[in-house]
């Protein structure tokens, strides 16, 4: 059976370099990483998870706690975490909190009970506490939503919402509404704030009657959008806070006979696979979901391996992809 020393010899590098390369450390030159991986593959080398678990008193398993596994955004985050983890010899257990604090807390307890090596979490809200992980010394990284005193990987979602709303203003829409997530969820609050920032910058009053809050699901957004269309007067623009909500909002617009672009300009967060299949295609704020997961996993692996650093906050950019749903025909 091949050893790490065999891999080092074949790749012509030190054992330490092999360890760092296979653990996804960003400090290793990419060419050396490729050489190490090639040597490991040729020799059929796999890190000894049992030995590592006994030595470090933890399993070679990471926990990933997200709010909605059916949301393509979180699915892409999960793929980013998994790809980096597997390269470093770790497996990933996926936990779905459904935006429920009690369910999230249960998964955090399970993570401690099962002695996972580390946790990546998209926090449910402001009440999320990872104290149970701190007490055991389990490393944790927050992804998509911030969490105090831990490493975190975020998107500048407020700025993205501002740019999306400004796009609708520039396209000539004037009564622009916003359907966002529940209060206390940071992404929902930030997207609403960005929407208001854009209206203020355009000299347009932010009408509270044009804002609706709903759970981050299609059903809630459909109800919210239908109610908005019934009670808010003329609505000719709409910012929707995620792709699950977009499904519901689009259904409500269809039921009301409102045509995308022509009657209502629509921009939604997240470039879901179906966004180009509707007519007209949906204008979206595309977030780097896979990269969010990959960066979070690398930060977590650094913590697991004992690399000392201050709390790290990495903020990635989203981009607006303009399509027909925000153009007047």
C-alpha positions as CSV (number, residue, x, y, z in Angstrom):
1,X,0.0,0.0,0.0
2,X,1.4,3.4,-1.0
3,X,2.4,5.8,1.7
4,X,2.7,9.6,1.8
5,X,6.4,9.2,1.5
6,X,6.0,7.3,-1.7
7,X,3.9,10.1,-3.1
8,X,6.5,12.6,-2.0
9,X,9.2,10.7,-3.7
10,X,7.3,10.3,-7.0
11,X,6.3,13.9,-7.1
12,X,9.8,15.0,-6.1
13,X,8.5,17.2,-3.2
14,X,8.6,16.9,0.6
15,X,6.2,15.0,2.7
16,X,5.0,18.3,4.2
17,X,4.2,19.6,0.7
18,X,2.2,16.5,-0.1
19,X,0.2,17.0,3.1
20,X,-0.5,20.6,2.4
21,X,-1.4,20.0,-1.3
22,X,-3.8,17.2,-0.5
23,X,-5.4,19.3,2.2
24,X,-6.3,22.1,-0.2
25,X,-3.9,24.7,1.2
26,X,-3.9,27.8,-1.0
27,X,-0.2,28.5,-0.1
28,X,1.0,25.6,-2.3
29,X,1.9,26.4,-5.9
30,X,-0.8,25.0,-8.3
31,X,1.8,23.2,-10.4
32,X,3.0,21.4,-7.3
33,X,-0.6,20.5,-6.3
34,X,-1.2,19.0,-9.8
35,X,2.1,17.0,-9.5
36,X,1.2,15.7,-6.1
37,X,-2.3,14.7,-7.1
38,X,-1.0,13.0,-10.2
39,X,1.5,11.0,-8.2
40,X,-1.2,10.1,-5.6
41,X,-3.5,8.9,-8.4
42,X,-0.8,6.8,-10.0
43,X,0.1,5.2,-6.7
44,X,-3.5,4.8,-5.6
45,X,-2.7,6.7,-2.4
46,X,-5.5,7.7,0.0
47,X,-5.0,9.4,3.3
48,X,-5.5,7.1,6.3
49,X,-8.7,8.5,7.7
50,X,-8.7,6.1,10.7
51,X,-5.2,7.0,11.7
52,X,-5.9,10.7,11.4
53,X,-9.1,10.3,13.5
54,X,-7.3,8.5,16.3
55,X,-4.4,10.9,16.3
56,X,-6.5,14.1,16.3
57,X,-9.5,12.7,18.2
58,X,-11.9,13.7,15.4
59,X,-13.4,12.0,12.3
60,X,-12.4,12.9,8.7
61,X,-15.9,14.3,8.2
62,X,-17.2,17.8,7.7
63,X,-20.7,18.9,8.4
64,X,-22.4,21.3,6.0
65,X,-25.6,22.9,7.4
66,X,-27.7,24.8,4.9
67,X,-31.2,26.1,4.9
68,X,-32.7,24.5,1.8
69,X,-31.1,21.7,-0.2
70,X,-33.8,22.1,-3.0
71,X,-32.5,25.6,-3.7
72,X,-30.0,25.4,-6.6
73,X,-27.9,28.2,-4.9
74,X,-27.3,26.0,-1.8
75,X,-26.8,22.9,-4.0
76,X,-23.9,24.7,-5.7
77,X,-22.4,25.8,-2.4
78,X,-22.6,22.1,-1.3
79,X,-20.8,21.0,-4.4
80,X,-18.0,23.6,-3.8
81,X,-17.5,22.4,-0.2
82,X,-17.6,18.7,-1.3
83,X,-15.1,19.1,-4.1
84,X,-12.5,20.8,-1.9
85,X,-13.1,18.4,1.1
86,X,-12.8,15.2,-1.0
87,X,-9.5,16.4,-2.4
88,X,-8.2,16.8,1.1
89,X,-9.4,13.4,2.2
90,X,-12.6,14.5,4.0
91,X,-16.2,13.4,3.5
92,X,-19.1,15.8,3.9
93,X,-22.4,15.2,5.7
94,X,-25.2,17.5,4.4
95,X,-27.8,18.8,6.9
96,X,-30.9,20.8,5.9
97,X,-32.2,23.2,8.5
98,X,-35.3,24.4,6.6
99,X,-34.7,27.9,8.2
100,X,-35.7,26.4,11.5
101,X,-33.6,27.3,14.5
102,X,-34.5,24.2,16.5
103,X,-33.5,21.9,13.6
104,X,-30.3,23.8,13.1
105,X,-29.5,23.5,16.8
106,X,-30.1,19.8,16.7
107,X,-27.7,19.4,13.8
108,X,-25.0,21.4,15.7
109,X,-25.4,19.0,18.6
110,X,-25.1,16.1,16.3
111,X,-21.9,17.6,14.8
112,X,-20.4,17.6,18.3
113,X,-21.7,14.2,19.2
114,X,-20.2,12.7,16.0
115,X,-16.9,14.5,16.5
116,X,-16.9,16.0,13.0
117,X,-13.6,17.8,12.1
118,X,-15.4,21.1,11.3
119,X,-18.6,22.7,10.3
120,X,-19.6,25.0,7.4
121,X,-23.0,26.7,8.1
122,X,-25.4,29.1,6.5
123,X,-26.9,30.5,9.7
124,X,-30.7,30.5,10.0
125,X,-30.8,34.0,11.5
126,X,-29.6,36.3,14.2
127,X,-30.4,33.8,16.9
128,X,-28.0,31.2,15.6
129,X,-25.4,30.2,18.2
130,X,-22.4,28.0,17.6
131,X,-21.3,28.0,21.3
132,X,-21.7,24.2,21.4
133,X,-19.0,24.0,18.7
134,X,-16.8,26.6,20.5
135,X,-16.8,24.6,23.7
136,X,-15.5,21.6,22.0
137,X,-13.0,23.5,19.8
138,X,-14.7,22.5,16.6
139,X,-13.7,24.9,13.7
140,X,-16.7,26.6,12.0
141,X,-17.0,28.8,8.9
142,X,-20.2,30.8,8.0
143,X,-21.2,30.9,4.4
144,X,-23.6,33.3,2.6
145,X,-24.7,34.8,5.9
146,X,-22.5,36.4,8.6
147,X,-21.9,34.9,12.0
148,X,-20.0,36.7,14.8
149,X,-16.4,35.8,15.6
150,X,-16.0,33.1,13.0
151,X,-14.5,33.0,9.5
152,X,-17.1,33.8,6.9
153,X,-17.5,33.9,3.1
154,X,-20.2,36.3,1.9
155,X,-21.5,38.0,-1.2
156,X,-21.9,41.8,-1.3
157,X,-25.7,41.2,-1.6
158,X,-26.7,44.7,-0.6
159,X,-24.7,46.2,-3.4
160,X,-26.0,43.6,-5.8
161,X,-29.7,44.4,-4.9
162,X,-28.9,48.1,-5.4
163,X,-27.5,47.5,-8.8
164,X,-30.4,45.3,-9.8
165,X,-33.0,47.9,-8.7
166,X,-31.0,50.6,-10.4
167,X,-31.1,48.5,-13.6
168,X,-34.9,48.5,-13.4
169,X,-35.0,52.2,-12.9
170,X,-32.7,52.8,-15.9
171,X,-35.0,50.6,-18.0
172,X,-37.9,52.9,-17.3
173,X,-39.8,51.1,-14.6
174,X,-41.1,53.5,-11.9
175,X,-43.4,51.5,-9.4
176,X,-40.8,48.9,-8.4
177,X,-41.8,46.4,-5.7
178,X,-39.6,44.1,-3.7
179,X,-40.4,40.5,-2.5
180,X,-37.8,39.5,0.0
181,X,-37.3,36.9,2.8
182,X,-38.3,37.0,6.5
183,X,-37.0,39.6,8.9
184,X,-33.8,38.7,10.7
185,X,-32.3,36.7,7.9
186,X,-29.4,38.8,6.9
187,X,-29.6,38.2,3.1
188,X,-33.3,39.2,3.1
189,X,-32.6,42.4,5.1
190,X,-29.6,43.3,3.0
191,X,-31.4,42.9,-0.3
192,X,-34.3,45.1,1.0
193,X,-31.7,47.7,2.0
194,X,-30.1,47.6,-1.4
195,X,-33.4,48.0,-3.1
196,X,-34.1,51.1,-0.9
197,X,-30.6,52.5,-1.6
198,X,-31.2,52.4,-5.3
199,X,-34.6,54.1,-5.0
200,X,-33.1,56.9,-2.9
201,X,-30.2,57.4,-5.3
202,X,-32.8,57.8,-8.1
203,X,-34.8,60.3,-6.1
204,X,-37.7,57.9,-5.8
205,X,-39.6,57.6,-2.6
206,X,-39.5,54.1,-1.1
207,X,-43.2,53.2,-0.7
208,X,-43.6,50.6,2.2
209,X,-46.7,49.4,0.4
210,X,-44.5,48.0,-2.3
211,X,-42.5,45.7,0.0
212,X,-43.6,42.2,0.9
213,X,-41.8,39.7,3.2
214,X,-42.3,35.9,2.8
215,X,-40.4,32.7,3.5
216,X,-37.7,31.8,1.0
217,X,-40.1,29.5,-0.8
218,X,-42.3,29.6,-3.9
219,X,-45.6,29.3,-2.1
220,X,-44.9,32.2,0.2
221,X,-43.7,34.4,-2.6
222,X,-46.7,33.6,-4.8
223,X,-49.1,34.6,-2.0
224,X,-47.0,37.8,-1.3
225,X,-46.9,38.8,-5.0
226,X,-50.6,38.1,-5.6
227,X,-51.4,40.2,-2.6
228,X,-49.1,43.0,-3.8
229,X,-50.8,43.1,-7.2
230,X,-54.2,43.3,-5.6
231,X,-53.5,46.0,-3.0
232,X,-50.5,48.1,-4.0
233,X,-51.9,49.8,-7.1
234,X,-49.8,49.9,-10.2
235,X,-46.7,47.7,-10.0
236,X,-44.4,47.8,-13.1
237,X,-41.2,46.5,-11.6
238,X,-40.2,43.7,-9.2
239,X,-37.1,42.6,-7.4
240,X,-37.3,39.1,-6.0
241,X,-34.8,37.9,-3.4
242,X,-34.1,34.4,-4.5
243,X,-34.8,31.8,-7.2
244,X,-37.3,29.8,-5.1
245,X,-39.3,32.9,-4.5
246,X,-39.0,33.8,-8.2
247,X,-41.0,30.7,-9.1
248,X,-43.9,31.8,-6.9
249,X,-43.7,35.5,-8.1
250,X,-43.7,34.4,-11.7
251,X,-46.7,32.2,-11.1
252,X,-48.6,35.1,-9.5
253,X,-47.8,37.4,-12.4
254,X,-48.9,34.7,-14.9
255,X,-52.2,34.3,-13.1
256,X,-52.8,38.0,-13.1
257,X,-52.1,38.2,-16.8
258,X,-49.0,40.4,-16.4
259,X,-46.4,40.0,-19.1
260,X,-42.7,40.0,-18.2
261,X,-40.8,43.0,-19.4
262,X,-43.9,44.6,-21.1
263,X,-46.1,45.0,-18.0
264,X,-43.7,44.2,-15.2
265,X,-39.9,44.3,-15.3
266,X,-38.5,41.5,-13.1
267,X,-35.1,40.8,-11.7
268,X,-34.4,37.8,-9.3
269,X,-31.5,36.7,-7.3
270,X,-29.7,33.5,-8.5
271,X,-29.2,32.2,-12.0
272,X,-31.4,29.0,-11.7
273,X,-31.1,26.5,-14.6
274,X,-34.6,27.3,-15.7
275,X,-34.1,31.1,-15.9
276,X,-33.3,31.0,-19.6
277,X,-36.1,28.6,-20.5
278,X,-39.0,30.9,-19.8
279,X,-40.2,33.5,-22.3
280,X,-38.8,36.1,-22.0
281,X,-35.8,34.8,-20.2
282,X,-35.3,36.0,-16.6
283,X,-32.8,38.8,-15.7
284,X,-30.9,37.6,-12.7
285,X,-28.3,38.5,-10.1
286,X,-25.9,35.6,-10.4
287,X,-24.0,34.8,-7.2
288,X,-20.8,32.8,-7.2
289,X,-22.3,29.9,-5.2
290,X,-19.8,27.2,-6.0
291,X,-16.9,29.6,-5.2
292,X,-18.6,30.5,-1.9
293,X,-18.6,26.8,-0.9
294,X,-15.0,26.1,-2.1
295,X,-13.5,29.1,-0.3
296,X,-15.4,28.3,2.9
297,X,-14.1,24.7,2.7
298,X,-10.5,25.9,2.3
299,X,-10.8,28.3,5.2
300,X,-12.2,25.5,7.3
301,X,-9.4,23.1,6.4
302,X,-6.9,25.8,7.4
303,X,-8.5,26.0,10.8
304,X,-8.6,22.2,11.2
305,X,-4.9,22.0,10.4
306,X,-4.2,24.6,13.0
307,X,-3.2,27.5,10.8
308,X,-3.4,30.5,13.1
309,X,-5.0,33.6,11.7
310,X,-7.4,36.3,12.8
311,X,-11.1,35.9,11.9
312,X,-11.3,36.1,8.1
313,X,-14.1,37.7,6.2
314,X,-14.1,37.2,2.4
315,X,-16.7,39.0,0.3
316,X,-17.3,38.0,-3.2
317,X,-19.1,39.9,-5.9
318,X,-22.3,39.0,-7.7
319,X,-23.1,40.1,-11.3
320,X,-26.2,41.2,-13.1
321,X,-27.2,39.2,-16.2
322,X,-29.6,41.2,-18.2
323,X,-32.3,39.3,-20.2
324,X,-35.7,39.9,-21.6
325,X,-37.7,40.1,-18.3
326,X,-36.4,43.5,-17.6
327,X,-36.8,45.0,-21.1
328,X,-39.9,46.7,-22.3
329,X,-41.0,45.0,-25.6
